Amino acid sequence: MDSFEINKIVAAVLMVALLVIGIGKLSDVIFHVEKPEKPGYSVEVESATVSTSALSKDEEKIDIAALMAMGDIAHGEKVFKKCAACHSIVKGGKNAIGPALYNVVGRKIGAIDDYKYSKALVAYDKNWTFEELNGFLIKPAKWIKGTKMAYAGLRKEKDRASVIKYLNENSDNPLPLP
């Protein structure tokens, strides 16, 4: 291969490169697109505070009798297995990471002497009623701010009602259901 053929090959490669660059520049001139000042699209969304306040009002006005009608003790026993990692439910059961929950329904909140509760639970001067248990089980950290219980909560109403019924059954004197 002589130098003349090498020159032709190099010239062809350079010509293709110049042609591609030239067509790109020419298309930018012909099809000029203005870039937006702010990249992206604006999406219109309703204010989340409206729905949050509506939810908190609904949570306060829960018909506990209707909620408890959804529950099933056998289902509550299954759901309670999540709680059993930290809580005991048997009569005379020992405190674990969390306090023993036998006789919990109707008991004063933070009342077990040999368990170290968070200051928030000790200061919360109420009893574990069906309503209190329901609110606490939705999201413990939100219901009693400052509690050391780091559980996310039970979102499903049937699960909460079932667990509350199961807790009520595991008592010396189960309270009558509302």
N, C-alpha and C positions, 0 to 999 in steps of 0.2 A: 504494500500500500504506500503510495507516494504522498508527499506533503499536501498536494493539491486536494486529494480526497479527504484528508483529515481536516483541512480548512473548510471544505463543504459541510462536513458533519458538524463541526463547531459552529459554523454560521447558521445551520438549520436549527440547532438547539437554541442559540441566542435569539433567532428570529421568533421561535415559538414562545420563548419567555417574554420577549418584548410585546408580542401579539396579545398574550394573556394579560399582561399588565396594562397594556394600552386599552384593551376592551373593557377592563375593570374601571379604568379612569373615565373612559368615554361613557359608560353606563351610569356612573355617578353623576356626570354632568347632565345627561339626558333625563334620568329618573332621580331627581333630587328629592330626598326625603328629609324633612326636618325632624330632628330628635326632640322628644318631649323634655320640658324643663325638669320634670320629676318622673323618673322611670317607674313603671308599674301602673296598675289600675286602681281606682278608688272603688271600694265596695261599700254600699250603704247597708248598715246594720243597725237594728233597733237597739236602744240602750239596754244593757244587761241589768241595770239596777231595777228596772220595772219588773222584770220577771223574778229577780231575787226577792224583792219585797213581797210579791204575790206568793212566792213559795213559802216565805217565813210566816205569812198570815195563814196559809193553808195548814202548815205544820202545827200552829197553835190551836187551830179549830178542828182537830182530828176527832171523829166520832169513835171513841175507844171501844164502844160496844160492837160497832160494825167491824172494826179492825180485829177484835178478838174473835169474832165469828169466823174470820178467814183462817184462823190458826188451827193446827192439828198437833197434838202432843207427840205423835210418832215422828212427824216431820221436824218438830222442834228438837227432838233427840238427835236426829241426823245433823241438823244445822249446828247444834251445840258442840259438835265434835271440833269445830273451829275454835270454840271458846275453851275447850278442855285442855288445850295446850298450856293455858295459863291459870285456869280456874278448876276447882274441884266442885262436884255437885252432890257427892254422897254425904250422908249424915255422919257427922264427926270427922269429915274430910279436912285435911291440912291445907293451909294457905300455901300457894305456890307463888308464881310471879304475881298473880292477882289473888284477891281474897277468895275464900271458900264461899260458894253461892247457895248452899243449902239454907233454907228459910230466908232467902233474900227478899222475896215479895212481901211488902209491908214493914220491913225492917228500916230503921233509921240509916240514912246514907253515911258511910264512914264509921260504923258502929262496932266493928270487930276490934277487940282490944289488942290482940296479938298480931295485928297487921299494920304496917306503916303506910297509911294513905297519904296522898298528896295534900298539900295545904288547901287546895281548892275544894276537894271532896270533904275534908273535915269541916270547912267553913260553910259548906252548902247545907243549910239547916232544913232538910226535907226528908221524907220517907220514900222508899222505893215503891211507888204506886205503879199501876199499869201505865198511866200517862207518862210518868217520869222514866220508867224503863223504856217505853217506846221512843221517847225523845232522845234518851241517852244512846240507845242502840242504833239510831239513824246515823249519828256521828258523834262519838263521845267527846272529842276535843272541842267541838262546836257547842254542845249542850252545856258542858261544865268546863269553861275556859280555865286552863291550868292543870287539868287532870293529867296524870302521867300515863294513862291508858292510851297506847299508841295504835289502837285498832281503827281501821278505816270505817267500820260500821256496816250495817245491813240495810241495803237499799230497798229490797223487796218487802212489801207490807206483810205478805204471807209468812216470810221467814221471821220477821220480827214478832208477829203475833204468835207464831208457833213456839219460838224460843221463850217468850214471856209465859205462855201456857205451861211449857215444860218446866220452867223455873218455879212457877206457882205449884205445880204438882209435887215437886221435890221440896216438900215442907212438912213440918209436923201438923200444921193447921192451914191448908190451902185456903186462900181468900175466895169468896164467891166471885165469879166472873161478872163484869158489868153487863 
